[in-house]
Amino acid sequence: MFIQGYGIPIEGLGSGLPNQKIEPFHVQIKSGTFTTSNPASHSGKEFADIIVNNSTICAEHSGNLIMRYLFAGVSLTIIFAILSITVLGAFFWLPASIHYQISEKYQISLREGDTSIYLGILLPKNGPYQTVNNINVIWNGEQQRNSYPYVDSLQLSNYGNGKRELQAILEYDVTLPQGNVSWQAPVEVYQLFPQDGIESDNPEIEQAALRLADEFERANAFNIHKFTSNHLSFEEGKCEQTNVSALEAFRSKKGACIGYSRLMVALCRASGIPANMIIGVFLPDIIFPLTQISSAGISDWGHAWVEYSSQTKWKMADPTWGKGYLTSLEFNRNDGQHLSYGEFDQFTAAKRDLNYWATKRAFPIDSTLTHIFAADSDHATISLETSIRKTWDGRWLNTLLSLAVVSFLICTIRDRLISKNSK
């Protein structure tokens, strides 16, 4: 007698009727049945039905085992693909709030203790897609704060108090959203006309805008965003060049974030769409919360992008990073990394005032996108260190909740399929 099974104890099959020889038979175990001590005899075949762990095992053909492994492999592959898409979609697409702690340290060294120094710093303010709060300034000297439309100007001075080592520390918290952003604000006249570096009235720009025209305003803005991202090639090492115009970028087909942004703004204005070029900081993508990244200065992450008005609402777009499959991710969305310092010309005006305040009193020593340092002696140096620490990332909460929901659905569907097949 040969019984093919897998760890299944089978007992009490009986020996048949008196003077009867049991012929070879197979055992089929079915879910939902009970064992019996009275096997039935049918023309040389006997059957016994039992329950084992609510599973059905058919000991009939070895090929069934291969099919099971193949089915399990395909199932695992599909489940892995579903979970991967869930993780990526939840992390990078669903709306979330991201919190940062930013600390800017300015270390000043003086060869002469009676040197007067002047340090000016531009600080971002609350805006339509950002919150800046818990501002703390640590400085042993005089300080004054002036407000501009998009930034605050911080003026720190020290008139030779005998110390040769001074330190200014600026700390603040930033909250940025991930997801679609839009807000209402009035349209200014300048946002529809040419500006320095934005030649929206140039015939070449006008012709390009006409080719991209669409019946709907938003679709037109998207066409311009997509065209700008694909028309230009990014130039490494050119991010600090702010004198590249829209026409230069259009003709050369290359540029950095300034060139990308000016070209998109020029094409929008040539199409009758109000638009601004925004200057700011593209914060590093810190994946894990409570992780800190340091740099020589916050200006190292300087960046430019676009805000445009469509159907009475303002929205943002970043053509620099919008090439290929990222086109939709960088259009009408903030990725939780764009910290705005405002419209470029207004930011430049605030920086110009800050430069004038410092340089009319002393010699300029050091200057970046967001600060100016001057002293009445050339025996003064300054070093910068900026640290960014992520304190909360709502994307992880989105990911965990999405994984839990999808895993529950997968298990529910699997159980129903097993139950259906076992009947």
C-alpha positions in Angstrom: 0.0 0.0 0.0 1.4 3.4 -1.0 0.2 6.7 0.6 1.6 10.0 -0.7 1.2 12.8 1.8 3.2 15.6 3.6 3.4 15.3 7.3 -0.2 14.0 7.5 -0.9 11.2 10.1 -3.4 8.7 8.5 -4.6 5.9 10.7 -7.5 3.4 10.8 -8.0 2.9 7.1 -9.1 -0.6 7.8 -8.3 -3.9 5.9 -11.4 -4.4 3.9 -13.9 -7.2 4.2 -13.1 -10.8 5.1 -11.1 -12.6 2.5 -10.9 -9.4 0.5 -7.6 -8.0 -0.8 -7.2 -4.2 -0.7 -6.0 -2.9 -4.1 -3.8 0.2 -4.5 -5.7 3.4 -3.7 -5.1 7.1 -3.2 -6.0 9.4 -0.3 -7.7 12.7 -0.9 -7.9 15.1 2.1 -10.6 17.7 1.8 -11.2 20.8 3.9 -14.4 20.8 6.0 -14.9 17.1 6.3 -14.5 14.7 9.2 -12.5 11.5 9.8 -14.4 8.3 9.6 -13.7 4.8 10.9 -15.9 3.2 8.3 -14.1 3.6 5.0 -16.2 2.9 1.9 -15.2 0.3 -0.6 -15.8 1.0 -4.3 -14.6 -1.5 -6.8 -11.0 -1.6 -5.5 -10.7 2.0 -4.4 -11.1 3.4 -0.9 -11.3 7.0 0.3 -10.8 8.7 3.6 -11.5 12.3 4.3 -10.0 14.3 7.2 -9.5 17.9 8.3 -5.9 19.1 8.8 -5.3 22.8 9.6 -8.2 23.9 7.3 -6.0 23.2 4.3 -6.5 21.0 1.3 -3.7 18.7 0.3 -4.1 16.6 -2.7 -1.6 13.7 -2.9 -2.1 12.9 -6.5 0.5 14.4 -8.9 3.9 15.8 -8.1 3.4 18.5 -10.7 0.9 20.2 -8.4 3.8 21.1 -6.1 5.7 22.9 -8.9 2.6 24.8 -9.8 2.2 25.9 -6.1 5.7 27.2 -5.9 5.3 29.0 -9.2 2.0 30.6 -8.1 3.6 31.6 -4.8 6.5 33.2 -6.6 4.2 35.2 -8.9 2.0 36.2 -5.9 5.0 37.4 -3.9 6.2 39.4 -6.9 2.9 41.1 -7.3 2.6 41.9 -3.6 6.1 43.3 -3.5 5.3 45.6 -6.5 2.1 46.8 -4.9 3.9 47.5 -1.6 6.7 49.3 -3.4 4.3 51.5 -5.3 2.5 52.2 -2.0 5.6 53.2 -0.2 6.9 55.5 -3.0 3.5 57.1 -3.7 2.7 57.7 0.0 6.1 59.1 0.8 6.6 61.4 -2.2 3.0 62.2 -3.4 0.6 62.4 -0.4 0.2 65.8 1.4 2.5 66.1 4.4 4.1 68.6 6.7 7.8 68.7 7.3 9.5 70.6 10.1 13.1 71.8 10.3 15.3 73.5 12.9 17.8 75.8 11.2 20.9 77.2 13.0 23.2 79.8 11.3 26.5 80.4 13.1 28.8 83.3 12.2 32.3 83.0 13.8 34.2 86.3 13.7 38.0 86.5 14.4 39.7 89.9 15.0 43.4 90.5 15.1 42.8 93.8 16.8 40.3 93.9 19.8 39.1 97.5 19.0 37.8 96.7 15.6 34.2 97.7 14.8 32.2 95.1 12.9 28.9 95.0 11.0 27.1 91.9 10.1 23.9 91.9 8.1 21.7 88.9 7.6 18.5 88.3 5.6 15.9 86.1 7.3 12.9 84.4 5.6 9.4 85.3 6.7 6.1 83.5 6.8 4.6 83.0 3.3 1.8 81.2 1.5 3.6 77.9 1.7 6.0 78.3 4.6 5.9 79.1 8.3 9.0 80.6 10.1 8.8 81.0 13.9 10.7 80.6 17.2 13.4 83.1 15.9 16.2 83.4 18.4 19.3 85.7 17.9 22.3 85.3 20.1 24.7 88.3 19.8 26.8 90.3 22.2 26.3 93.7 20.7 23.7 95.9 19.1 21.0 94.5 16.8 18.2 96.0 14.7 15.6 94.2 12.6 13.9 95.8 9.6 10.9 94.3 7.7 10.6 93.9 4.0 7.7 92.3 2.0 9.3 88.8 1.9 12.3 89.0 4.3 13.5 90.5 7.5 16.8 92.4 7.6 18.9 91.8 10.7 21.7 94.3 11.4 24.2 93.3 14.0 27.0 95.6 15.1 29.8 95.6 17.7 32.0 98.7 18.3 35.4 97.2 19.4 34.7 95.9 22.9 38.2 94.4 23.2 37.2 90.8 22.3 39.0 89.0 19.4 36.5 86.2 19.0 32.8 86.9 18.5 30.0 84.6 17.5 26.5 85.4 16.1 23.9 82.6 16.1 20.6 82.8 14.4 18.1 80.0 15.1 14.6 79.5 13.7 12.1 76.8 12.9 10.6 76.3 9.5 7.5 74.3 8.4 7.1 73.4 4.8 4.3 71.4 3.1 4.5 68.6 0.6 1.7 68.6 -1.9 -0.3 71.0 -4.0 -0.2 74.6 -2.9 -2.2 77.6 -4.1 -3.2 80.9 -2.6 -4.9 84.1 -3.4 -3.0 87.4 -3.8 -3.5 90.5 -6.0 -1.7 90.7 -9.4 0.8 93.5 -9.6 1.3 95.3 -12.9 5.0 94.4 -13.1 4.1 90.7 -13.0 2.7 91.0 -16.6 5.5 93.1 -18.2 9.2 92.7 -19.0 11.8 93.2 -16.3 15.6 93.2 -16.3 16.6 89.8 -17.5 13.0 88.8 -18.3 12.5 89.8 -22.0 8.9 88.8 -22.4 8.4 91.3 -25.2 11.2 89.9 -27.4 9.9 88.5 -30.7 11.7 85.1 -30.2 10.1 84.7 -26.7 6.7 85.8 -28.1 6.9 83.3 -30.9 7.8 80.5 -28.6 5.0 81.4 -26.2 2.5 81.4 -29.2 3.5 77.9 -30.1 2.9 76.8 -26.6 -0.5 78.5 -26.3 -3.5 76.5 -25.2 -7.2 77.1 -24.7 -6.9 76.8 -20.9 -4.7 78.9 -18.8 -3.4 76.2 -16.5 -2.7 73.9 -19.5 -0.8 76.7 -21.1 1.3 77.2 -17.9 2.0 73.5 -17.8 3.1 73.5 -21.4 5.5 76.4 -20.7 6.9 74.6 -17.6 7.4 71.4 -19.5 9.0 73.2 -22.5 11.4 75.1 -20.3 12.5 72.0 -18.4 13.2 70.1 -21.6 14.5 73.0 -23.7 17.4 73.8 -21.3 20.3 71.6 -20.2 21.5 72.2 -16.6 24.9 73.8 -16.3 26.9 72.7 -13.2 28.7 75.4 -11.3 26.5 78.2 -12.6 24.0 78.4 -9.8 25.5 81.6 -8.4 25.3 83.5 -11.7 22.3 85.8 -11.4 22.9 87.8 -14.5 21.7 85.1 -17.0 18.7 86.5 -18.9 15.7 84.6 -20.2 16.7 85.3 -23.8 20.3 84.1 -23.2 19.0 80.9 -21.8 16.5 80.4 -24.6 19.2 80.9 -27.3 21.9 78.8 -25.6 19.6 76.1 -24.5 21.5 75.8 -21.2 21.5 77.4 -17.8 21.2 77.0 -14.0 18.1 77.7 -11.9 18.2 81.4 -12.7 18.1 80.8 -16.4 15.3 78.2 -16.1 13.2 80.4 -13.9 13.6 83.6 -16.0 12.7 81.8 -19.2 9.6 80.3 -17.7 8.5 83.7 -16.3 9.2 85.4 -19.6 7.1 82.8 -21.5 4.3 83.1 -19.0 4.2 86.9 -19.3 4.4 86.7 -23.1 1.3 84.5 -22.8 -0.5 86.9 -20.5 0.0 84.9 -17.4 1.2 86.8 -14.4 4.4 85.3 -13.0 7.4 86.0 -10.6 10.9 84.6 -10.3 11.4 83.5 -6.7 14.8 83.4 -4.9 15.2 81.1 -1.9 16.8 78.0 -0.6 16.3 74.4 -1.7 16.7 72.5 1.6 18.6 69.2 1.4 16.4 66.1 1.3 16.9 64.6 4.8 15.1 61.3 4.6 15.0 60.4 8.3 13.7 62.6 11.1 16.1 63.9 13.8 18.9 63.8 11.3 21.2 66.8 10.9 23.1 68.2 7.9 25.7 70.9 8.0 27.1 73.3 5.4 29.4 76.3 5.2 26.4 78.6 4.8 22.7 78.5 4.0 23.5 80.2 0.6 25.1 76.9 -0.5 21.5 75.7 -1.1 20.5 78.8 -2.9 17.9 78.2 -5.6 15.3 79.9 -7.9 11.8 78.9 -9.0 8.6 80.3 -10.3 5.2 81.5 -9.0 2.4 82.1 -11.5 -1.2 83.2 -11.3 -4.0 81.1 -12.9 -7.8 81.4 -12.4 -7.4 84.0 -9.5 -5.0 81.8 -7.6 -1.2 81.8 -7.3 0.8 78.5 -7.7 4.4 77.5 -7.8 6.5 75.5 -10.3 10.2 74.5 -10.4 11.3 74.0 -14.1 14.9 73.3 -13.0 13.9 69.9 -11.6 10.9 69.3 -13.9 12.5 67.3 -16.6 11.1 63.9 -17.7 8.9 62.1 -15.2 9.4 64.8 -12.6 7.4 67.3 -14.6 4.2 66.8 -12.7 5.9 66.5 -9.3 7.5 69.9 -9.7 4.4 71.7 -11.1 1.8 73.3 -8.7 3.5 71.4 -5.8 5.9 72.1 -3.0 8.1 69.1 -2.2 8.8 70.3 1.4 12.2 71.7 0.4 11.5 75.1 -1.2 12.1 77.9 1.4 11.2 81.3 -0.2 13.1 84.5 0.3 10.6 86.3 -2.1 10.4 87.8 -5.5 13.9 88.3 -7.0 13.9 92.1 -7.5 12.4 92.8 -4.1 14.9 90.4 -2.5 17.7 92.2 -4.3 16.4 95.5 -3.1 16.5 94.3 0.6 20.0 92.9 0.1 21.2 96.2 -1.5 19.9 98.2 1.5 21.7 95.7 3.8 25.0 96.1 1.8 24.7 99.8 1.9 24.2 99.8 5.7 27.3 97.8 6.3 29.7 99.2 3.6 29.0 102.8 4.4 30.5 102.2 7.9 33.4 99.8 7.1 35.2 97.8 4.5 33.3 94.9 3.0 35.0 91.6 4.0 32.6 88.8 3.0 29.3 88.6 1.2 26.9 85.8 0.2 23.3 85.6 -1.0 21.9 86.1 2.5 24.6 88.0 4.4 27.2 90.9 4.3 30.1 91.3 6.7 32.2 94.5 7.0 34.8 95.8 9.5 36.9 99.0 9.9 40.0 96.8 9.7 41.1 94.3 7.1 42.4 92.1 9.9 39.0 90.5 10.4 37.7 87.2 9.1 34.4 85.4 9.3 33.5 81.7 8.9 30.0 80.3 8.5 28.3 77.1 9.5 24.7 76.2 8.9 23.0 73.1 10.4 19.6 71.9 9.4 17.8 69.3 11.5 14.6 67.7 10.6 12.3 67.4 13.6 9.2 66.0 12.0 8.4 64.4 8.6 4.7 63.6 8.0 5.7 61.5 5.0 6.7 58.6 7.2 3.3 58.7 8.9 1.7 58.6 5.5 3.8 55.7 4.5 3.1 53.6 7.6 -0.6 54.2 7.4 -0.7 53.4 3.7 1.3 50.2 4.3 -1.1 49.1 7.0 -4.2 49.7 4.9 -2.8 48.0 1.8 -1.5 45.0 3.8 -4.9 44.6 5.4 -6.6 44.6 1.9 -4.1 42.1 0.5 -4.6 39.7 3.4 -8.4 40.1 3.1 -8.4 39.3 -0.6 -6.0 36.4 -0.1 -8.3 34.8 2.6 -11.3 35.2 0.4 -9.6 33.5 -2.5 -8.4 30.6 -0.3 -11.9 30.2 1.1 -13.4 30.2 -2.3 -11.0 27.6 -3.7 -11.5 25.3 -0.8 -15.2 24.9 -1.3 
